[in-house]
């Protein structure tokens, strides 16, 4: 799953952390990608979330 790839890659994890995602979103276990995206949407502002989706 893409979440595991993002969480396990040190470079991706550093970029996500620098971009404003805190440890809760990177350390918490999610069964579905949509659940992770919903939590990210609550934390990031609209523009940052749009940029994340574009990158993904």
N, C-alpha and C positions, 0 to 999 in steps of 0.2 A: 504494500500500500504506500502511497506517496507520503503519508505522514511519517511512517517509519523511516523512509529514505531521508526526509528532512531532519528528523530527530537524531538519526545515527551518523550523519555526515557532519564532521566538525566544522567545515567551512559553511555549510548551509545553516547549521545551528548558530554560528557566530553572526551571520548576516541577519537571521531572524531576530536574534537577541538585540543586535544593534538597531534593527528597524522598529523595535518597540514591543516585541512579544516577550512576555515575562516567562519565568520558569514554569508556572502552572500549566501553560499551554504546551510547553515542550516536554514536560515530565509526566503529565497526566495521560493515562491510557484511554484511547477512544476506540470503539468498535467500528464506527463508521466515519468516513471522511467528512460527511456533512455536519456531524456533531462538532468536529474540530473547527470547521469553517464558521459555524454559528458562534462558537465561543470567540474566535478571532474577530468576527464582525462586531461583537460587543465591546471589544477592547480598542481596536483600531478605528481611526476616523474613516470617513467614506473614501477619501482619496487614497489613503494608505491601503485600504482593503482592496480597492480597484486595482492598484498597482500590484498587490500580492497576487490577485487572481490572474492578471495579465502575465505575470512572471511564471505562475504555475502552468 
